[in-house]
Amino acid sequence: MNIKGCMFVFIAAVMWGLIGPISKFPIEQGVSPLENAFWRALFAWMLFAVHACRIRSIKIAAKDLPQVIGFGIIGVTIFYGSYQLAVQDAGAALASVLLYTAPAWVALMSWLILGEKMGHVKIVALIITISGVVCVSLGPQIFGTGRVMTFTWFGIICGLTSGFTYALYYIYGKTIFARYTTPTIFLYALPVGAICLTPFFEFTHKTSVSWLSIIALALICTYGAYSVYYAGLKWLEATSASVIATVEPVIAAILAWLWWNESFDWTGYLGSAMIIAAVLMIVMEKKIQSYFTKPAIKTA
């Protein structure tokens, strides 16, 4: 495994893991989660626009515009917005864990939409994912741990929505992303996503801390993370990159604990571990299947 590629992907995962903990700074200071999402999309668009112009990759076919606009609404408006709302109502750590239900959604949609086979490994991973979500959200009630719920059901739904819409990146990756560079797609998708967010919030006064946090979301957690991740893919297989990227919710949980004193009880940690385990099962499906289908060694 290429060390340079591993480092790039690991850095990208750390950058993505910062989204929830950093987002809480402006939210705690009265900035709407959806305004957070708006500025993140707008500032990131500026960076991707410069990048697209620099590599001279700004053209897109007219026939692909409806699909790109759809991606802007789903992959930016709904995805960015739901994740920010999940951070507000469920906490940065839990929001990141729920985001990582995305591979389970990918497996399900690939079966329903793309006609890909749903093997035994994916089925088991889906069951584990669902069990993990139940454990995280209902664990205290089921096992009577006595923990006071620090999230709302709206936050849980938003977290699952962020995972579902993030999973659609894979579906789009099979089509539109295969024909254009990432800066080209985001050059058109990000402003669409930002504009569609505006009816749902009011602009508020922001402190210097809020502005710095919002800029960090765009520069580090969006433009920087995507750029570093795709640079890592030049030296690393996508499967290996996906495995390394699972450190994202771990980073988010550690920072949420250090910065915001967020923590789970044992059912929350168990559920989180189950979801991450399911992710690893899905991305390593072929290796797991080959292990269990190895021909028996004949002995004399």
C-alpha positions in Angstrom: 0.0 0.0 0.0 1.4 3.4 -1.0 2.4 5.4 2.1 2.0 8.8 0.3 -1.5 7.9 -0.9 -2.5 6.7 2.6 -1.3 10.0 4.2 -3.3 12.1 1.7 -6.5 10.1 2.3 -5.9 10.2 6.1 -5.5 14.0 6.0 -8.7 14.3 4.0 -10.6 12.2 6.5 -9.3 14.4 9.3 -10.4 17.5 7.4 -13.9 16.0 6.9 -14.0 15.0 10.6 -13.6 18.7 11.5 -16.9 19.6 9.9 -19.2 18.9 12.8 -17.0 20.2 15.6 -16.2 23.4 13.7 -19.8 23.9 12.6 -20.8 24.1 16.3 -18.9 27.4 16.8 -21.2 29.6 14.6 -24.3 27.5 15.6 -23.6 28.2 19.3 -23.3 31.9 18.5 -26.7 32.0 16.9 -26.0 31.4 13.3 -28.6 29.2 11.6 -27.3 25.7 10.5 -28.7 26.4 7.1 -26.8 29.7 6.9 -23.7 27.8 7.8 -24.4 25.5 4.9 -25.0 28.4 2.6 -21.7 30.1 3.3 -19.8 26.9 3.2 -21.2 26.2 -0.3 -20.6 29.8 -1.5 -17.0 30.1 -0.3 -16.2 26.7 -1.5 -17.6 27.6 -4.9 -15.2 30.5 -5.2 -12.3 28.2 -4.5 -13.5 25.5 -7.0 -14.2 28.3 -9.6 -10.6 29.5 -9.4 -9.4 25.9 -9.6 -11.6 25.1 -12.7 -10.4 28.2 -14.4 -6.8 27.4 -13.6 -7.0 24.0 -15.2 -9.2 25.4 -18.0 -12.0 23.0 -17.3 -15.1 25.1 -17.1 -17.2 23.8 -20.0 -20.1 21.5 -19.5 -22.5 20.1 -22.1 -26.0 21.6 -22.2 -27.5 18.1 -22.0 -25.7 17.5 -18.7 -26.9 20.7 -17.0 -30.2 19.2 -15.6 -28.2 16.4 -13.9 -25.7 18.9 -12.5 -28.5 21.1 -11.2 -30.1 18.0 -9.6 -26.8 17.2 -8.0 -26.6 20.8 -6.7 -30.0 20.5 -5.0 -29.5 17.0 -3.6 -25.7 16.9 -3.0 -25.4 20.5 -1.7 -28.7 22.0 -0.6 -30.1 18.9 1.1 -26.8 17.2 2.0 -25.0 20.3 3.5 -28.2 21.5 5.1 -29.3 18.2 6.7 -25.8 17.6 8.1 -25.7 21.0 9.7 -29.1 20.5 11.2 -28.0 17.1 12.5 -24.9 18.8 14.2 -27.3 21.2 15.9 -29.9 18.7 17.0 -27.9 15.5 17.5 -24.4 16.8 18.2 -21.2 16.7 16.1 -20.2 13.2 17.1 -23.5 11.5 16.4 -24.1 13.5 13.2 -20.8 12.1 11.9 -21.7 8.6 12.8 -25.1 8.8 11.1 -23.4 10.3 8.0 -21.4 7.0 7.8 -24.6 5.1 7.1 -23.9 6.3 3.5 -22.2 3.0 2.3 -25.3 1.0 3.5 -27.5 3.4 1.4 -25.1 3.0 -1.5 -25.4 -0.8 -1.4 -29.2 -0.5 -1.2 -29.5 2.0 -4.0 -27.0 0.2 -6.2 -29.2 -2.9 -6.0 -32.5 -1.0 -6.6 -31.2 1.6 -9.2 -28.1 0.2 -10.9 -29.1 -3.5 -10.7 -25.9 -4.5 -8.8 -26.0 -7.8 -6.9 -26.9 -7.7 -3.2 -24.5 -10.3 -1.8 -24.6 -11.9 1.6 -21.9 -9.6 2.9 -23.9 -6.5 2.0 -27.1 -7.9 3.4 -25.3 -8.6 6.8 -23.7 -5.1 6.6 -27.1 -3.5 6.1 -28.5 -5.4 9.1 -25.5 -4.3 11.2 -25.9 -0.7 10.1 -29.6 -0.7 11.1 -28.8 -2.3 14.4 -26.1 0.3 15.0 -28.4 3.2 14.4 -31.0 1.6 16.7 -28.4 1.1 19.3 -27.1 4.7 19.1 -30.6 6.3 19.2 -32.6 3.8 21.3 -29.9 2.1 23.3 -30.6 3.9 26.6 -34.3 3.1 26.4 -33.8 -0.6 25.3 -31.0 -1.4 27.8 -32.1 1.0 30.6 -28.7 2.8 30.9 -30.4 5.9 32.3 -28.7 8.2 29.9 -30.6 11.5 29.3 -31.2 11.9 25.6 -29.1 14.8 24.3 -30.5 14.7 20.8 -33.9 15.2 19.0 -35.5 12.8 16.6 -35.4 15.5 14.1 -31.6 15.5 14.5 -31.5 11.7 13.9 -33.7 12.0 10.8 -31.4 14.8 9.5 -28.3 12.7 10.2 -29.8 9.7 8.3 -30.8 12.1 5.5 -27.2 13.4 5.2 -26.0 9.8 4.9 -28.6 9.1 2.2 -27.8 12.2 0.2 -24.1 11.6 0.6 -24.6 8.1 -0.8 -26.0 9.7 -4.0 -22.5 11.0 -4.7 -21.7 7.4 -5.6 -24.7 7.2 -8.0 -23.7 10.5 -9.6 -20.1 9.2 -9.7 -21.2 6.5 -12.0 -22.5 9.1 -14.5 -21.8 12.8 -14.3 -18.6 12.6 -12.3 -17.1 10.1 -14.7 -17.3 12.8 -17.5 -16.0 15.9 -15.8 -13.4 16.9 -13.2 -14.5 17.6 -9.6 -13.9 21.4 -9.9 -16.0 21.5 -13.0 -19.0 19.8 -11.3 -18.8 22.0 -8.2 -18.4 25.1 -10.3 -22.0 24.7 -11.4 -23.5 22.6 -8.5 -22.4 24.7 -5.5 -24.1 28.0 -6.5 -27.3 26.1 -7.3 -27.1 24.5 -3.9 -26.4 27.7 -2.1 -29.2 29.6 -3.8 -31.7 26.9 -3.0 -30.9 27.2 0.7 -31.6 31.0 0.9 -35.5 30.7 1.4 -35.0 28.7 4.5 -33.0 31.0 6.8 -32.4 34.6 7.6 -28.9 36.2 7.6 -27.7 37.1 11.1 -24.8 39.0 12.5 -21.7 37.0 12.8 -18.7 37.4 15.1 -15.1 37.0 13.9 -15.1 33.4 15.3 -18.2 32.5 13.3 -16.7 33.9 10.1 -13.4 32.1 10.7 -15.3 28.9 11.3 -17.4 29.2 8.2 -14.3 30.0 6.1 -12.6 26.9 7.6 -15.6 24.8 6.6 -15.2 25.9 3.0 -11.4 26.1 2.7 -10.3 23.1 4.8 -13.4 20.8 5.1 -14.7 21.1 1.6 -12.2 22.4 -1.0 -9.1 21.1 0.8 -10.5 17.8 1.8 -11.8 16.9 -1.7 -8.5 18.1 -3.3 -6.3 16.1 -0.9 -8.6 13.0 -1.1 -8.5 12.8 -4.9 -4.8 13.5 -4.9 -4.5 10.4 -2.7 -6.5 8.3 -5.1 -3.7 8.7 -7.6 -1.5 6.4 -5.5 -4.2 4.4 -3.8 -7.1 2.1 -4.7 -10.6 3.4 -4.0 -11.3 0.5 -1.6 -8.2 1.2 0.5 -9.0 4.9 0.5 -12.6 4.1 1.8 -11.2 2.0 4.6 -8.8 4.8 5.7 -11.5 7.4 5.5 -13.5 5.6 8.2 -11.3 7.5 10.7 -13.5 10.5 10.0 -16.3 9.8 12.6 -13.5 8.9 15.1 -11.9 12.2 14.6 -15.3 14.0 14.9 -16.1 12.1 18.1 -12.7 12.9 19.7 -12.9 16.6 18.8 -16.6 16.8 19.9 -15.6 15.4 23.2 -12.6 17.8 23.6 -14.2 20.9 22.4 -17.9 20.4 23.3 -17.9 17.8 26.0 -20.0 15.4 23.9 -20.0 11.8 24.7 -22.0 8.5 24.3 -22.8 5.9 26.8 -21.7 2.3 26.1 -24.7 1.7 23.8 -23.7 4.8 21.7 -20.1 3.6 21.3 -21.3 0.1 20.5 -23.7 1.4 17.9 -21.0 3.6 16.4 -18.6 0.7 16.2 -21.2 -1.4 14.5 -21.8 1.2 11.8 -18.1 1.6 11.1 -17.7 -2.2 11.0 -20.5 -2.3 8.5 -18.7 0.3 6.4 -15.6 -1.8 6.4 -17.6 -4.9 5.4 -19.1 -3.2 2.4 -15.8 -1.7 1.1 -14.0 -5.0 1.6 -16.8 -7.2 0.3 -14.8 -8.9 -2.3 -12.0 -9.9 0.1 -14.4 -11.2 2.6 -16.3 -13.3 0.0 -13.0 -14.7 -1.4 -12.0 -15.7 2.1 -15.1 -17.7 2.7 -15.2 -19.2 -0.8 -11.6 -20.5 -0.8 -11.5 -24.1 -2.1 -10.7 -26.7 0.6 -7.1 -27.9 0.5 -7.0 -31.6 -0.4 -4.9 -33.9 1.8 -3.6 -37.3 0.9 
